[in-house]
Amino acid sequence: MSKQAQHWEKTRGLLMVTLAIWFVFSIGIFLFGAEMNEVTGPFGYPLTYWFTCQGSLGIFVILIFWFANRQEKIDEEFGFSERGDD
Amino acid sequence: MIKGNFIDNLPKVYGIYTGGFLAFIIIMAIAEQMGMSAKAIGICFVAFTVAIYAIIGYLSRTAQADAYYVAGRQVPTVFNGMATAADWMSGASFVAMAGGIYFKGYGYMALLVGWTGGYVLVASLLAPYLRKFGCYTVPDFIGTRYGGNLARLLAVIVLTVASFTYVTAQINATGTIASVALDIPFQYAVYVGLVSILLCSMLGGMRGVTWTQVAQYIVLIIAYLLPVFWISNKIGAGFFPHFMLADEVSRIAELEAQFGFVKNSAENLKEVPKGLAGITKAHSAVNATPWAFISLALAMMMGTASLPHVMMRYFTTPSVKAARKSVGWSLFFIFLLYSSAPMLATLSKLALIDPTLPTGIIGKSVSQVQAIDWYQNWNQANLMFISDFNGNGTVELNEFFMGGKAVVLATPEIAGLPYVISGLVAAGGMAAAMSTADGLILAIANALSHDLYYKIIDPKAETAKRLVVARVLLVVIGFAGATIAAMEIQGILGSVIWAFDFAMSGLFFPLVLGVWWKRANREGAIAGMALGLISGAGYLIWVRNGGSGFLGITQLTFGIFGSAVSLVSMVVVSLITAEPNAATQKMVDEVRVPSGKSILGKQH
């Protein structure tokens, strides 16, 4: 397999993991919104309420930075990283 | 004071700017103590901030295509994040969101999840690849990846429909704020708003818009957070509201149980002025079906990843790597405001309905409430209303009505904050609406000037001529938007949500599959864009005219139907027609690798 094909395979793998996490916190947990809201979440808020105000939102922020770092590592591994910095 | 390259000095420049703005707020506070009138304070806040934006817009003037379309591709990640956050958070986010949460609770909070979760799709599926492509506009990508003028033209059409729906709402919002702050009729205020918007973008294009958006973000975030923290401290709810309002949330649930949600008769509701609503939904309980919540969140997420004015912000970063990081910063800056909106809704509701607080009005006598200063002010502005339906002389939960905007605009006054805060909030709302309107008008004008005029009509046009066309279009589109805004056809929030649905119906899959599916070809993309947009718009018209809809898809989520049609038709048509030629396939391979030259040259 060419270097490029390997790079793309890893990139696609990372995409799948990222989208899976995204799916859980944007869609998955809200299938059980009513049940989850009975539980007390962080800072004492009802759990589903907390996810809609802070939890899911914060997880998305962290997820994007994590994704960006992982992707950079993949690019470096195959020598596809850009020179210069941001 | 400032030496050397502007880009290297950005933290210093905006640091001084932020300090100056805070000093301005303090000066206004002192002026208020010395007897400056509320009206004069409002005018000062709006005029001062708009003047600063206009100066930045003038200083960023340019005659180069690269600077006009993509700010010279040298905007650092953090600053691009701030600019995107301002670009993104519109009058709807700033003025209407806390109100929506206040009235509708959980069902509405799908928008919080949807308008943030979409950035994960932007970062992972699209932004870095479109940045590598080196395009000036979103249709530029569609036109080059799929080839042919028809694909490019369709992308321009989808972009224009979505962005134009969105921009009229924003010009409407600038008009509303300008008319209140400057005390002029709305029909004229709309054009005052428009001129302010054009001052930022006309001379400098994307470069001007970038640096004004950063300035606007700083104003709007201060204007949103300062009152939330202040109110929270003032009513003794905790010094850091985000972590400390659990007691208040459960207290509201307790009061809701105590008062009960009494349903008003249709007869009684006729008395209530149009646009005002009462509290009829639980604050923190789950009051929507999973599908109602998820479908709205999903539509907003896919719409986020298809809206051109957001995507084009990531064309301005110096590299692909920077584009990815910049999405993270954008969402961080958006998070600061979005996570505060539910807190503001909580504080506002508690302040109004808790009988044990001095500001609470439920349980007081009707004549007592009618004598309160702020009640009279906001009643006059048609944003508050009480009526004694059951004739017992006291205000009940079901007898108090408020406009959605009042949660952000009136809460500082209700909680007894000085007027200077209300002036600040007006400036913040103006900044939010202006920055989004700028991004949208520029997106439409750039697509029409670059993709329609330069790429399709006159490919030999010189840079100077192209930029003249771009600026003329900017003004024309602005005036068209303002004229429609002045007619006041739809509410702010409804048309914003429609814009997302239009964008995802026509553009989501053609964009995503353009990168992720090599087999996608021109015929497929054309079918996907055309059928997606037509079926989405058709569904909307059908439901608006009394159609029953299906699968629980409403007029707010019609994009789910449109994009499903788009996906199916794009895949089917692509598979039954010939695969893309070798050159196109090679192009897709190159897009997938961050290093190396961009597909389109620096000047194209």
Interface residues (C-beta under 8 A of the other chain):
Chain A: Q4 H7 W8 T11 L14 L15 T18 L19 W22 F25 S26 I27 F30 L31 F32 G33 A34 N37 F43 G44 Y45 P46 T48 Y49 F51 T52 C53 Q54 S56 L57 G58 F60 V61 L63 I64 F65 F67 A68 Q71 E72 D75 G79 F80 S81 E82 R83 G84 D86
Chain B: P76 T77 Y106 M109 A110 L112 V113 G114 T116 G117 Y119 V120 L121 A123 S124 L125 P128 H242 F243 M244 L245 A246 D247 V249 S250 S284 A285 V286 A288 P290 F293 I294 A297 L298 M301 T317 P318 S319 V320 K321 A322 R324 K325 V327 G328 L331 F332 F335 Y338 S339 P342 M343 D589 R592 V593 P594 S595
